[in-house]
């Protein structure tokens, strides 16, 4: 009888625990037949901080908003991906993206990465899904819009040759970006003031996380090292006289505006190979145009999906 009572009490405690836990789960967003809960947002914050520790400097309200928008984006992209691809089928492109990701993080193997994730109480399959969404989305955008890419190779080559002829000093730049568009609910000046205020309060990188609509936003806007020949004349003129840690004025580009931060700057001793620089410039311009198409396509999808924030 005592054993029965003990078991009964344990069951009651277990049921009570489930009920209590269930009460803590709240639906934050409804998106067609999908929901995002407060638990989903808490878990997303863990992944975002793991890949960008600077996010820990943000207020929890901003963190939750970034995580919520990240999950909304992931759901919308996956819905479109599922129309074109079998998400669970082996994909060579995804595997190459994963290898590149590990290399960029200086991680030797997938097993080592899984151990790192486990040590942080993070799940590899969840990470894999997130990376897979981005990889297949990029593949989808390329298949839809690559035929629309317009690049004048002769003009780019001439620009490189002119720069080589006119410059006595050449520089490499380590840069970060914030890409933003005008908000219909406020003036351009108000948007810019909001960005400047945020940069002063939480720094450039965290402001990129909060406001930038570029694919670099999750990494604090980091682009990394580029040489002057890989930059458009417009961007180059805007940053040419900037010193380390200085930020450019807004640069009009691709339907929006760029703020560029100089993380570092050094004189380049590299001997310029025109054809190699041309290849890199073509690649960057291709990616820029594809990113523009990606943004336009995503905004159209989002506009046609009912999103209820509770």
TORKOL-4160 file (C-alpha; in steps of 0.2 Angstrom, whole numbers, padded with zeros to 4 digits, m for minus):
310
<pt num="1" X="0000" Y="0000" Z="0000"/>
<pt num="2" X="0014" Y="0012" Z="0004"/>
<pt num="3" X="0022" Y="0008" Z="m0012"/>
<pt num="4" X="0006" Y="0012" Z="m0021"/>
<pt num="5" X="0004" Y="0028" Z="m0012"/>
<pt num="6" X="0022" Y="0032" Z="m0017"/>
<pt num="7" X="0020" Y="0028" Z="m0035"/>
<pt num="8" X="0003" Y="0038" Z="m0035"/>
<pt num="9" X="0012" Y="0053" Z="m0027"/>
<pt num="10" X="0026" Y="0052" Z="m0040"/>
<pt num="11" X="0013" Y="0052" Z="m0054"/>
<pt num="12" X="0004" Y="0067" Z="m0047"/>
<pt num="13" X="0020" Y="0076" Z="m0045"/>
<pt num="14" X="0025" Y="0072" Z="m0063"/>
<pt num="15" X="0008" Y="0077" Z="m0070"/>
<pt num="16" X="0009" Y="0093" Z="m0060"/>
<pt num="17" X="0027" Y="0097" Z="m0067"/>
<pt num="18" X="0021" Y="0094" Z="m0085"/>
<pt num="19" X="0006" Y="0106" Z="m0081"/>
<pt num="20" X="0017" Y="0119" Z="m0074"/>
<pt num="21" X="0030" Y="0118" Z="m0088"/>
<pt num="22" X="0015" Y="0119" Z="m0101"/>
<pt num="23" X="0010" Y="0135" Z="m0093"/>
<pt num="24" X="0027" Y="0143" Z="m0096"/>
<pt num="25" X="0025" Y="0139" Z="m0115"/>
<pt num="26" X="0018" Y="0154" Z="m0124"/>
<pt num="27" X="0014" Y="0156" Z="m0143"/>
<pt num="28" X="0023" Y="0172" Z="m0148"/>
<pt num="29" X="0020" Y="0171" Z="m0167"/>
<pt num="30" X="0007" Y="0162" Z="m0178"/>
<pt num="31" X="0013" Y="0160" Z="m0196"/>
<pt num="32" X="0000" Y="0151" Z="m0207"/>
<pt num="33" X="0001" Y="0133" Z="m0200"/>
<pt num="34" X="0017" Y="0136" Z="m0190"/>
<pt num="35" X="0020" Y="0144" Z="m0173"/>
<pt num="36" X="0034" Y="0151" Z="m0164"/>
<pt num="37" X="0034" Y="0150" Z="m0145"/>
<pt num="38" X="0044" Y="0158" Z="m0131"/>
<pt num="39" X="0054" Y="0142" Z="m0129"/>
<pt num="40" X="0059" Y="0143" Z="m0148"/>
<pt num="41" X="0065" Y="0161" Z="m0146"/>
<pt num="42" X="0075" Y="0156" Z="m0130"/>
<pt num="43" X="0083" Y="0142" Z="m0140"/>
<pt num="44" X="0087" Y="0153" Z="m0155"/>
<pt num="45" X="0095" Y="0166" Z="m0144"/>
<pt num="46" X="0107" Y="0152" Z="m0138"/>
<pt num="47" X="0112" Y="0148" Z="m0156"/>
<pt num="48" X="0114" Y="0166" Z="m0161"/>
<pt num="49" X="0125" Y="0170" Z="m0146"/>
<pt num="50" X="0135" Y="0154" Z="m0150"/>
<pt num="51" X="0140" Y="0161" Z="m0167"/>
<pt num="52" X="0141" Y="0179" Z="m0162"/>
<pt num="53" X="0146" Y="0181" Z="m0144"/>
<pt num="54" X="0144" Y="0200" Z="m0145"/>
<pt num="55" X="0126" Y="0198" Z="m0145"/>
<pt num="56" X="0127" Y="0195" Z="m0126"/>
<pt num="57" X="0130" Y="0214" Z="m0124"/>
<pt num="58" X="0112" Y="0217" Z="m0130"/>
<pt num="59" X="0097" Y="0220" Z="m0120"/>
<pt num="60" X="0086" Y="0205" Z="m0118"/>
<pt num="61" X="0072" Y="0214" Z="m0127"/>
<pt num="62" X="0083" Y="0217" Z="m0143"/>
<pt num="63" X="0089" Y="0199" Z="m0142"/>
<pt num="64" X="0072" Y="0192" Z="m0142"/>
<pt num="65" X="0067" Y="0203" Z="m0157"/>
<pt num="66" X="0082" Y="0197" Z="m0167"/>
<pt num="67" X="0078" Y="0179" Z="m0163"/>
<pt num="68" X="0060" Y="0181" Z="m0167"/>
<pt num="69" X="0064" Y="0188" Z="m0184"/>
<pt num="70" X="0077" Y="0175" Z="m0187"/>
<pt num="71" X="0064" Y="0161" Z="m0184"/>
<pt num="72" X="0051" Y="0170" Z="m0195"/>
<pt num="73" X="0064" Y="0172" Z="m0209"/>
<pt num="74" X="0069" Y="0153" Z="m0207"/>
<pt num="75" X="0051" Y="0147" Z="m0208"/>
<pt num="76" X="0046" Y="0158" Z="m0224"/>
<pt num="77" X="0062" Y="0153" Z="m0233"/>
<pt num="78" X="0059" Y="0134" Z="m0229"/>
<pt num="79" X="0041" Y="0135" Z="m0235"/>
<pt num="80" X="0048" Y="0141" Z="m0252"/>
<pt num="81" X="0062" Y="0129" Z="m0252"/>
<pt num="82" X="0051" Y="0114" Z="m0249"/>
<pt num="83" X="0042" Y="0118" Z="m0266"/>
<pt num="84" X="0058" Y="0116" Z="m0276"/>
<pt num="85" X="0069" Y="0104" Z="m0266"/>
<pt num="86" X="0068" Y="0088" Z="m0255"/>
<pt num="87" X="0074" Y="0095" Z="m0239"/>
<pt num="88" X="0080" Y="0078" Z="m0232"/>
<pt num="89" X="0088" Y="0072" Z="m0248"/>
<pt num="90" X="0107" Y="0072" Z="m0248"/>
<pt num="91" X="0114" Y="0088" Z="m0256"/>
<pt num="92" X="0132" Y="0090" Z="m0262"/>
<pt num="93" X="0130" Y="0109" Z="m0262"/>
<pt num="94" X="0125" Y="0109" Z="m0243"/>
<pt num="95" X="0140" Y="0098" Z="m0239"/>
<pt num="96" X="0152" Y="0110" Z="m0248"/>
<pt num="97" X="0144" Y="0124" Z="m0238"/>
<pt num="98" X="0146" Y="0115" Z="m0222"/>
<pt num="99" X="0164" Y="0111" Z="m0225"/>
<pt num="100" X="0167" Y="0129" Z="m0229"/>
<pt num="101" X="0158" Y="0134" Z="m0213"/>
<pt num="102" X="0169" Y="0123" Z="m0203"/>
<pt num="103" X="0185" Y="0129" Z="m0211"/>
<pt num="104" X="0180" Y="0147" Z="m0208"/>
<pt num="105" X="0178" Y="0143" Z="m0190"/>
<pt num="106" X="0195" Y="0134" Z="m0189"/>
<pt num="107" X="0186" Y="0118" Z="m0184"/>
<pt num="108" X="0195" Y="0102" Z="m0191"/>
<pt num="109" X="0180" Y="0090" Z="m0192"/>
<pt num="110" X="0162" Y="0088" Z="m0191"/>
<pt num="111" X="0164" Y="0077" Z="m0176"/>
<pt num="112" X="0174" Y="0090" Z="m0167"/>
<pt num="113" X="0161" Y="0103" Z="m0171"/>
<pt num="114" X="0147" Y="0091" Z="m0164"/>
<pt num="115" X="0157" Y="0090" Z="m0148"/>
<pt num="116" X="0159" Y="0109" Z="m0146"/>
<pt num="117" X="0140" Y="0110" Z="m0149"/>
<pt num="118" X="0136" Y="0097" Z="m0136"/>
<pt num="119" X="0147" Y="0106" Z="m0123"/>
<pt num="120" X="0136" Y="0121" Z="m0125"/>
<pt num="121" X="0120" Y="0111" Z="m0124"/>
<pt num="122" X="0116" Y="0114" Z="m0142"/>
<pt num="123" X="0110" Y="0102" Z="m0155"/>
<pt num="124" X="0119" Y="0098" Z="m0172"/>
<pt num="125" X="0103" Y="0093" Z="m0181"/>
<pt num="126" X="0096" Y="0110" Z="m0177"/>
<pt num="127" X="0112" Y="0119" Z="m0183"/>
<pt num="128" X="0112" Y="0108" Z="m0198"/>
<pt num="129" X="0094" Y="0113" Z="m0202"/>
<pt num="130" X="0098" Y="0131" Z="m0201"/>
<pt num="131" X="0113" Y="0130" Z="m0212"/>
<pt num="132" X="0103" Y="0119" Z="m0224"/>
<pt num="133" X="0089" Y="0132" Z="m0226"/>
<pt num="134" X="0102" Y="0146" Z="m0230"/>
<pt num="135" X="0112" Y="0135" Z="m0242"/>
<pt num="136" X="0096" Y="0129" Z="m0251"/>
<pt num="137" X="0089" Y="0146" Z="m0251"/>
<pt num="138" X="0105" Y="0153" Z="m0260"/>
<pt num="139" X="0104" Y="0139" Z="m0272"/>
<pt num="140" X="0085" Y="0143" Z="m0276"/>
<pt num="141" X="0089" Y="0161" Z="m0278"/>
<pt num="142" X="0103" Y="0157" Z="m0290"/>
<pt num="143" X="0092" Y="0145" Z="m0300"/>
<pt num="144" X="0079" Y="0159" Z="m0302"/>
<pt num="145" X="0089" Y="0174" Z="m0305"/>
<pt num="146" X="0107" Y="0170" Z="m0311"/>
<pt num="147" X="0101" Y="0173" Z="m0329"/>
<pt num="148" X="0096" Y="0191" Z="m0324"/>
<pt num="149" X="0114" Y="0195" Z="m0319"/>
<pt num="150" X="0121" Y="0209" Z="m0329"/>
<pt num="151" X="0140" Y="0213" Z="m0328"/>
<pt num="152" X="0151" Y="0223" Z="m0340"/>
<pt num="153" X="0168" Y="0214" Z="m0338"/>
<pt num="154" X="0177" Y="0226" Z="m0350"/>
<pt num="155" X="0171" Y="0241" Z="m0339"/>
<pt num="156" X="0177" Y="0232" Z="m0323"/>
<pt num="157" X="0194" Y="0228" Z="m0331"/>
<pt num="158" X="0196" Y="0246" Z="m0336"/>
<pt num="159" X="0192" Y="0252" Z="m0319"/>
<pt num="160" X="0206" Y="0240" Z="m0312"/>
<pt num="161" X="0218" Y="0246" Z="m0324"/>
<pt num="162" X="0214" Y="0265" Z="m0321"/>
<pt num="163" X="0216" Y="0262" Z="m0302"/>
<pt num="164" X="0233" Y="0253" Z="m0304"/>
<pt num="165" X="0239" Y="0268" Z="m0315"/>
<pt num="166" X="0233" Y="0282" Z="m0304"/>
<pt num="167" X="0237" Y="0275" Z="m0286"/>
<pt num="168" X="0254" Y="0276" Z="m0278"/>
<pt num="169" X="0248" Y="0268" Z="m0262"/>
<pt num="170" X="0236" Y="0253" Z="m0262"/>
<pt num="171" X="0226" Y="0248" Z="m0246"/>
<pt num="172" X="0218" Y="0232" Z="m0240"/>
<pt num="173" X="0203" Y="0235" Z="m0229"/>
<pt num="174" X="0194" Y="0225" Z="m0215"/>
<pt num="175" X="0176" Y="0231" Z="m0216"/>
<pt num="176" X="0159" Y="0228" Z="m0208"/>
<pt num="177" X="0143" Y="0234" Z="m0215"/>
<pt num="178" X="0125" Y="0239" Z="m0211"/>
<pt num="179" X="0113" Y="0238" Z="m0226"/>
<pt num="180" X="0097" Y="0247" Z="m0223"/>
<pt num="181" X="0082" Y="0254" Z="m0233"/>
<pt num="182" X="0071" Y="0269" Z="m0230"/>
<pt num="183" X="0056" Y="0265" Z="m0219"/>
<pt num="184" X="0039" Y="0271" Z="m0225"/>
<pt num="185" X="0034" Y="0276" Z="m0207"/>
<pt num="186" X="0049" Y="0288" Z="m0204"/>
<pt num="187" X="0060" Y="0300" Z="m0213"/>
<pt num="188" X="0077" Y="0295" Z="m0219"/>
<pt num="189" X="0085" Y="0306" Z="m0207"/>
<pt num="190" X="0075" Y="0298" Z="m0192"/>
<pt num="191" X="0081" Y="0281" Z="m0198"/>
<pt num="192" X="0099" Y="0287" Z="m0199"/>
<pt num="193" X="0098" Y="0295" Z="m0182"/>
<pt num="194" X="0091" Y="0279" Z="m0175"/>
<pt num="195" X="0106" Y="0269" Z="m0182"/>
<pt num="196" X="0118" Y="0282" Z="m0175"/>
<pt num="197" X="0110" Y="0281" Z="m0158"/>
<pt num="198" X="0111" Y="0262" Z="m0158"/>
<pt num="199" X="0129" Y="0262" Z="m0163"/>
<pt num="200" X="0134" Y="0274" Z="m0149"/>
<pt num="201" X="0124" Y="0264" Z="m0137"/>
<pt num="202" X="0128" Y="0245" Z="m0141"/>
<pt num="203" X="0141" Y="0247" Z="m0155"/>
<pt num="204" X="0142" Y="0244" Z="m0174"/>
<pt num="205" X="0141" Y="0225" Z="m0174"/>
<pt num="206" X="0126" Y="0224" Z="m0162"/>
<pt num="207" X="0117" Y="0237" Z="m0172"/>
<pt num="208" X="0120" Y="0227" Z="m0188"/>
<pt num="209" X="0112" Y="0212" Z="m0179"/>
<pt num="210" X="0097" Y="0223" Z="m0175"/>
<pt num="211" X="0094" Y="0233" Z="m0190"/>
<pt num="212" X="0104" Y="0227" Z="m0205"/>
<pt num="213" X="0095" Y="0217" Z="m0219"/>
<pt num="214" X="0111" Y="0211" Z="m0227"/>
<pt num="215" X="0115" Y="0192" Z="m0225"/>
<pt num="216" X="0130" Y="0198" Z="m0215"/>
<pt num="217" X="0119" Y="0204" Z="m0201"/>
<pt num="218" X="0120" Y="0188" Z="m0191"/>
<pt num="219" X="0139" Y="0190" Z="m0190"/>
<pt num="220" X="0138" Y="0208" Z="m0184"/>
<pt num="221" X="0140" Y="0214" Z="m0202"/>
<pt num="222" X="0157" Y="0207" Z="m0204"/>
<pt num="223" X="0163" Y="0206" Z="m0222"/>
<pt num="224" X="0182" Y="0204" Z="m0218"/>
<pt num="225" X="0197" Y="0209" Z="m0228"/>
<pt num="226" X="0195" Y="0216" Z="m0246"/>
<pt num="227" X="0207" Y="0225" Z="m0257"/>
<pt num="228" X="0203" Y="0242" Z="m0265"/>
<pt num="229" X="0201" Y="0234" Z="m0282"/>
<pt num="230" X="0187" Y="0223" Z="m0275"/>
<pt num="231" X="0176" Y="0238" Z="m0271"/>
<pt num="232" X="0165" Y="0249" Z="m0282"/>
<pt num="233" X="0171" Y="0267" Z="m0285"/>
<pt num="234" X="0157" Y="0273" Z="m0275"/>
<pt num="235" X="0161" Y="0263" Z="m0259"/>
<pt num="236" X="0180" Y="0266" Z="m0262"/>
<pt num="237" X="0178" Y="0285" Z="m0262"/>
<pt num="238" X="0167" Y="0284" Z="m0246"/>
<pt num="239" X="0180" Y="0275" Z="m0236"/>
<pt num="240" X="0196" Y="0280" Z="m0244"/>
<pt num="241" X="0200" Y="0293" Z="m0231"/>
<pt num="242" X="0193" Y="0284" Z="m0216"/>
<pt num="243" X="0204" Y="0278" Z="m0201"/>
<pt num="244" X="0203" Y="0263" Z="m0191"/>
<pt num="245" X="0186" Y="0261" Z="m0182"/>
<pt num="246" X="0178" Y="0276" Z="m0192"/>
<pt num="247" X="0161" Y="0274" Z="m0200"/>
<pt num="248" X="0156" Y="0280" Z="m0217"/>
<pt num="249" X="0142" Y="0292" Z="m0222"/>
<pt num="250" X="0127" Y="0283" Z="m0229"/>
<pt num="251" X="0131" Y="0276" Z="m0247"/>
<pt num="252" X="0117" Y="0274" Z="m0259"/>
<pt num="253" X="0118" Y="0256" Z="m0267"/>
<pt num="254" X="0106" Y="0243" Z="m0273"/>
<pt num="255" X="0090" Y="0250" Z="m0268"/>
<pt num="256" X="0096" Y="0254" Z="m0250"/>
<pt num="257" X="0110" Y="0262" Z="m0240"/>
<pt num="258" X="0127" Y="0256" Z="m0233"/>
<pt num="259" X="0136" Y="0261" Z="m0218"/>
<pt num="260" X="0154" Y="0254" Z="m0219"/>
<pt num="261" X="0165" Y="0253" Z="m0203"/>
<pt num="262" X="0184" Y="0251" Z="m0205"/>
<pt num="263" X="0189" Y="0238" Z="m0193"/>
<pt num="264" X="0207" Y="0239" Z="m0199"/>
<pt num="265" X="0217" Y="0246" Z="m0214"/>
<pt num="266" X="0234" Y="0242" Z="m0220"/>
<pt num="267" X="0245" Y="0246" Z="m0235"/>
<pt num="268" X="0245" Y="0232" Z="m0248"/>
<pt num="269" X="0262" Y="0226" Z="m0255"/>
<pt num="270" X="0253" Y="0213" Z="m0266"/>
<pt num="271" X="0257" Y="0213" Z="m0284"/>
<pt num="272" X="0241" Y="0215" Z="m0293"/>
<pt num="273" X="0236" Y="0202" Z="m0306"/>
<pt num="274" X="0222" Y="0210" Z="m0316"/>
<pt num="275" X="0213" Y="0194" Z="m0322"/>
<pt num="276" X="0213" Y="0187" Z="m0304"/>
<pt num="277" X="0206" Y="0204" Z="m0297"/>
<pt num="278" X="0193" Y="0204" Z="m0311"/>
<pt num="279" X="0187" Y="0186" Z="m0306"/>
<pt num="280" X="0185" Y="0192" Z="m0288"/>
<pt num="281" X="0176" Y="0208" Z="m0293"/>
<pt num="282" X="0164" Y="0198" Z="m0305"/>
<pt num="283" X="0161" Y="0186" Z="m0291"/>
<pt num="284" X="0157" Y="0200" Z="m0278"/>
<pt num="285" X="0146" Y="0209" Z="m0291"/>
<pt num="286" X="0137" Y="0193" Z="m0294"/>
<pt num="287" X="0134" Y="0190" Z="m0276"/>
<pt num="288" X="0128" Y="0208" Z="m0273"/>
<pt num="289" X="0115" Y="0207" Z="m0287"/>
<pt num="290" X="0110" Y="0190" Z="m0281"/>
<pt num="291" X="0108" Y="0197" Z="m0263"/>
<pt num="292" X="0097" Y="0211" Z="m0270"/>
<pt num="293" X="0086" Y="0198" Z="m0279"/>
<pt num="294" X="0085" Y="0188" Z="m0263"/>
<pt num="295" X="0080" Y="0202" Z="m0253"/>
<pt num="296" X="0066" Y="0207" Z="m0265"/>
<pt num="297" X="0060" Y="0189" Z="m0267"/>
<pt num="298" X="0059" Y="0187" Z="m0248"/>
<pt num="299" X="0050" Y="0203" Z="m0245"/>
<pt num="300" X="0037" Y="0198" Z="m0258"/>
<pt num="301" X="0035" Y="0181" Z="m0249"/>
<pt num="302" X="0034" Y="0189" Z="m0232"/>
<pt num="303" X="0021" Y="0201" Z="m0238"/>
<pt num="304" X="0009" Y="0187" Z="m0244"/>
<pt num="305" X="0010" Y="0177" Z="m0228"/>
<pt num="306" X="m0001" Y="0181" Z="m0213"/>
<pt num="307" X="0010" Y="0184" Z="m0198"/>
<pt num="308" X="0001" Y="0187" Z="m0182"/>
<pt num="309" X="0012" Y="0192" Z="m0167"/>
<pt num="310" X="0003" Y="0189" Z="m0151"/>
